[in-house]
Amino acid sequence: MNPHVDVPWILQAAQAAGVNDPAPDDYGVPVSAVARHRAGLFEQPVYDGPYTKAAALVHTLGRCRWLERSNLAVAAATGVMYLEAAGITVKPAREDALALKDLLLDPACTAGKIATLLRSWPTTT
């Protein structure tokens, strides 16, 4: 299943994961994240499958500053929540979260690299 999220869904994730962060500085970033994970070209999805769609969300929300202090936490939480909505329950350990943080801080970070990392996270059945 490949669910499509909307801006209110991302803002709810931000409210849950970005506790005590003030309102977003730039609402264009979650709008862009929604458009990106839904993107299509010649009637084919640009991001095909839940891991790549989650990675597109994480990449946009984590690399573009839109919150005062919780961009990375909200990006990670959004990825986890998206995968859960797609029927994939991941249980990232602290090391997994740190690896995602390090990747998001790397200028060479791409959605493809994030998707590869997300696929390596442990799942539950």
Contact map, one row per residue, 1 for C-alpha under 8 A:
11100000000000000000000000000000000000000000000011000000000000000000000000000000000001100000000000000000000000000000000000000
11110000000000000000000000000000000000000000000011001000000000000000000000000000000001000000000000000000000000000000000000000
11111000000000000000000000000000000000000000000001000000000000000000000000000000010011000000000000000000000000000000000000000
01111100000000000000000000000000010011000000000000000000000000000000000000000000000000000000000000000000000000000000000000000
00111110110000000000000000000000010000000000000000000000000000000000000000000000010000000000000000000000000000000000000000000
00011111110000000000000000000010010000000000000000000000000000000000000000000000000000000000000000000000000000000000000000000
00001111111000000000000000000110010000000000000000000000000000000000000000000000000000000000000000000000000000000000000000000
00000111111100000000000000000000000000000000000000000000000000000000000000000000000000000000000000000000000000000000000000000
00001111111110000000000000000000000000000000000000000000000000000000000000000000000000000000000000000000000000000000000000000
00001111111111000000000000000100000000000000000000000000000000000000000000000100000000000000000000000000000000000000000000000
00000011111111100000000000000100000000000000000000000000000000000000000000000000000000000000000000000000000000000000000000000
00000001111111110000000000000000000000000000000000000000000000000000000000000000000000000000000000000000000000000000000000000
00000000111111111100000000000000000000000000000000000000000000000000000001001100100000000000000000000000000000000000000000000
00000000011111111110000000000000000000000000000000000000000000000000000001000100000000000000000000000000000000000000000000000
00000000001111111110100000000000000000000000000000000000000000000000000000000000000000000000000000000000000000000000000000000
00000000000111111110000000000000000000000000000000000000000000000000000000000000000000000000000000000000000000000000000000000
00000000000011111110000000000000000000000000000000000000000000000000010011001000000000000000000000000000000000000000000000000
00000000000011111111100000000000000000000000000000000000000000000000111011000000000000000000000000000000000000000000000000000
00000000000001111111100000000000000000000000000000000000000000000000000000000000000000000000000000000000000000000000000000000
00000000000000000111110000000000000000000000000000000000000000000000000000000000000000000000000000000000000000000000000000000
00000000000000100111111000000000000000000000000000000000000000000011110000000000000000000000000000000000000000000000000000000
00000000000000000001111100000000000000000000000000000000000000000011000000000000000000000000000000000000000000000000000000000
00000000000000000000111110000000000000000000000000000000000000000010000000000000000000000000000000000000000000000000000000000
00000000000000000000011111100000000000000000000000000000000000000111000000000000000000000000000000000000000000000000000000000
00000000000000000000001111100000000000000000000000000000000000000111000000000000000000000000000000000000000000000000000000000
00000000000000000000000111111000000000000000000000000000000000001110000000000000000000000000000000000000000000000000000000000
00000000000000000000000111111110000000000000000000000000000000000100000000000000000000000000000000000000000000000000000000000
00000000000000000000000001111111000000000000000000000000000000000000000000000000000000000000000000000000000000000000000000000
00000000000000000000000001111111100000000000000000000000000110011100000000000000000000000000000000000000000000000000000000000
00000010011000000000000000111111110000000000000000000000000110000000000000000000000000000000000000000000000000000000000000000
00000110000000000000000000111111111000000000000000000000000000000000000000000000000000000000000000000000000000000000000000000
00000000000000000000000000011111111100000000000000000000000100000000000000000000000000000000000000000000000000000000000000000
00000000000000000000000000001111111110000000000000000001100110000000000000000000000000000000000000000000000000000000000000000
00011110000000000000000000000111111111000000000000000000100000000000000000000000000000000000000000000000000000000000000000000
00000000000000000000000000000011111111100000000000000000000000000000000000000000000000000000000000000000000000000000000000000
00000000000000000000000000000001111111100000000000000001100000000000000000000000000000000000000000000000000000000000000000000
00010000000000000000000000000000111111100000001000001101100000000000000000000000000000000000000000000000000000000000000000000
00010000000000000000000000000000011111110000111000001000000000000000000000000000000000000000000000000000000000000000000000000
00000000000000000000000000000000001111111000111000000000000000000000000000000000000000000000000000000000000000000000000000000
00000000000000000000000000000000000001111111111000000000000000000000000000000000000000000000000000000000000000000000000000000
00000000000000000000000000000000000000111111110000000000000000000000000000000000000000000000000000000000000000000000000000000
00000000000000000000000000000000000000011111000000000000000000000000000000000000000000000000000000000000000000000000000000000
00000000000000000000000000000000000000011111100000000000000000000000000000000000000000000000000000000000000000000000000000000
00000000000000000000000000000000000000011111110000000000000000000000000000000000000000000000000000000000000000000000000000000
00000000000000000000000000000000000001111011111100000000000000000000000000000000000000000000000000000000000000000000000000000
00000000000000000000000000000000000001111001111100000000000000000000000000000000000000000000000000000000000000000000000000000
00000000000000000000000000000000000011110000111110011001000000000000000000000000000000000000000000000000000000000000000000000
00000000000000000000000000000000000000000000111111011000000000000000000000000000000000000000000000000000000000000000000000000
11000000000000000000000000000000000000000000001111111000000000000000000000000000000000000000000000000000000000000000000000000
11100000000000000000000000000000000000000000000111111100000000000000000000000000011001000000000000000000000000000000000000000
00000000000000000000000000000000000000000000000011111110000000000000000000000000001000000000000000000000000000000010011000000
00000000000000000000000000000000000000000000001111111111000000000000000000000000000000000000000000000000000000110010000000000
01000000000000000000000000000000000011000000001111111111100000000000000000000000000000000000000000000000000000000000000000000
00000000000000000000000000000000000010000000000001111111110000000000000000000111011000000000000000000000000000000010000000000
00000000000000000000000000000000000000000000000000111111111000000000000000000010000000000000000000000000000000110110010000000
00000000000000000000000000000000100110000000001000011111111100000000000000000000000000000000000000000000000000100000000000000
00000000000000000000000000000000110110000000000000001111111110000000000000100110000000000000000000000000000000000000000000000
00000000000000000000000000000000000000000000000000000111111111000000000000110110000000000000000000000000000000100100000000000
00000000000000000000000000000000000000000000000000000011111111100000000000100000000000000000000000000001000011100100000000000
00000000000000000000000000001101100000000000000000000001111111110000000000000000000000000000000000000000000000000000000000000
00000000000000000000000000001100100000000000000000000000111111111100001101100000000000000000000000000000000000000000000000000
00000000000000000000000000000000000000000000000000000000011111111000001101110000000000000000000000000001000000000000000000000
00000000000000000000000000000000000000000000000000000000001111111000001000000000000000000000000000000001100000000000000000000
00000000000000000000000000001000000000000000000000000000000111111100001000000000000000000000000000000000000000000000000000000
00000000000000000000000001001000000000000000000000000000000011111111001000000000000000000000000000000000000000000000000000000
00000000000000000000000111101000000000000000000000000000000010011111001000000000000000000000000000000000000000000000000000000
00000000000000000000111111000000000000000000000000000000000000001111111000000000000000000000000000000000000000000000000000000
00000000000000000000110110000000000000000000000000000000000000001111111000000000000000000000000000000000000000000000000000000
00000000000000000100100000000000000000000000000000000000000000000011111000000000000000000000000000000000000000000000000000000
00000000000000001100100000000000000000000000000000000000000000000011111111000000000000000000000000000000000000000000000000000
00000000000000000100000000000000000000000000000000000000000011111111111111100000000000000000000000000000000000000000000000000
00000000000000000000000000000000000000000000000000000000000011000000011111110000000000000000000000001001000000000000000000000
00000000000000001100000000000000000000000000000000000000000000000000011111111000000000000000000000000000000000000000000000000
00000000000011001100000000000000000000000000000000000000000011000000011111111100000000000000000000000000000000000000000000000
00000000000000000000000000000000000000000000000000000000111011000000001111111110000000000000000000000000000000000000000000000
00000000000000000000000000000000000000000000000000000000010001000000000111111111000000000000000010010000000000000000000000000
00000000000010001000000000000000000000000000000000000000000000000000000011111111100000000000000000000000000000000000000000000
00000000010011000000000000000000000000000000000000000100110000000000000001111111110000000000000000000000000000000000000000000
00000000000000000000000000000000000000000000000000000110110000000000000000111111111000000000000000000000000000000000000000000
00000000000000000000000000000000000000000000000000000100000000000000000000011111111100001100000000000000000000000000000000000
00000000000010000000000000000000000000000000000000000000000000000000000000001111111110000000000000000000000000000000000000000
00101000000000000000000000000000000000000000000001000100000000000000000000000111111111000000000000000000000000000000000000000
00000000000000000000000000000000000000000000000001100100000000000000000000000011111111111100000000000000000000000000000000000
00000000000000000000000000000000000000000000000000000000000000000000000000000001111111111100000000000000000000000000000000000
00100000000000000000000000000000000000000000000000000000000000000000000000000000111111110000000000000000000000000000000000000
11100000000000000000000000000000000000000000000001000000000000000000000000000000011111110000000000000000000000000000000000000
10000000000000000000000000000000000000000000000000000000000000000000000000000000001111111000000000000000000000000000000000000
00000000000000000000000000000000000000000000000000000000000000000000000000000000001111111100000000000000000000000000000000110
00000000000000000000000000000000000000000000000000000000000000000000000000000001001100111110000000000000000000000000000000111
00000000000000000000000000000000000000000000000000000000000000000000000000000001001100011111000000000000000000000000000011110
00000000000000000000000000000000000000000000000000000000000000000000000000000000000000001111100000000000000000000000000011110
00000000000000000000000000000000000000000000000000000000000000000000000000000000000000000111111110000000000000000000000011000
00000000000000000000000000000000000000000000000000000000000000000000000000000000000000000011111110000000000000000000000000000
00000000000000000000000000000000000000000000000000000000000000000000000000000000000000000001111111000000000000000000000000000
00000000000000000000000000000000000000000000000000000000000000000000000000000000000000000001111111100000000000000000000000000
00000000000000000000000000000000000000000000000000000000000000000000000000000000000000000001111111110000000000000000000010000
00000000000000000000000000000000000000000000000000000000000000000000000000010000000000000001111111111000000000000000000000000
00000000000000000000000000000000000000000000000000000000000000000000000000000000000000000000011111111100000000000000000000000
00000000000000000000000000000000000000000000000000000000000000000000000000000000000000000000001111111110000000000000000000000
00000000000000000000000000000000000000000000000000000000000000000000000000010000000000000000000111111111000000000100100000000
00000000000000000000000000000000000000000000000000000000000000000000000100000000000000000000000011111111100000000000000000000
00000000000000000000000000000000000000000000000000000000000000000000000000000000000000000000000001111111110000000000000000000
00000000000000000000000000000000000000000000000000000000000000000000000000000000000000000000000000111111110010000100000000000
00000000000000000000000000000000000000000000000000000000001001100000000100000000000000000000000000011111111010000000000000000
00000000000000000000000000000000000000000000000000000000000000100000000000000000000000000000000000001111111010000000000000000
00000000000000000000000000000000000000000000000000000000000000000000000000000000000000000000000000000111111110000000000000000
00000000000000000000000000000000000000000000000000000000000000000000000000000000000000000000000000000001111110000000000000000
00000000000000000000000000000000000000000000000000000000000000000000000000000000000000000000000000000000011111000000000000000
00000000000000000000000000000000000000000000000000000000001000000000000000000000000000000000000000000011111111101100000000000
00000000000000000000000000000000000000000000000000000000001000000000000000000000000000000000000000000000000111111100000000000
00000000000000000000000000000000000000000000000000010011011000000000000000000000000000000000000000000000000011111110000000000
00000000000000000000000000000000000000000000000000010010000000000000000000000000000000000000000000000000000001111111000000000
00000000000000000000000000000000000000000000000000000000000000000000000000000000000000000000000000000000000011111111100000000
00000000000000000000000000000000000000000000000000000010011000000000000000000000000000000000000000010010000011111111110000000
00000000000000000000000000000000000000000000000000110110000000000000000000000000000000000000000000000000000000111111111000000
00000000000000000000000000000000000000000000000000000000000000000000000000000000000000000000000000000000000000011111111100000
00000000000000000000000000000000000000000000000000000000000000000000000000000000000000000000000000010000000000001111111110000
00000000000000000000000000000000000000000000000000100010000000000000000000000000000000000000000000000000000000000111111110000
00000000000000000000000000000000000000000000000000100000000000000000000000000000000000000000000000000000000000000011111110000
00000000000000000000000000000000000000000000000000000000000000000000000000000000000000000000000000000000000000000001111111000
00000000000000000000000000000000000000000000000000000000000000000000000000000000000000000111000100000000000000000000111111100
00000000000000000000000000000000000000000000000000000000000000000000000000000000000000000111000000000000000000000000000111110
00000000000000000000000000000000000000000000000000000000000000000000000000000000000000011110000000000000000000000000000011111
00000000000000000000000000000000000000000000000000000000000000000000000000000000000000011110000000000000000000000000000001111
00000000000000000000000000000000000000000000000000000000000000000000000000000000000000001000000000000000000000000000000000111
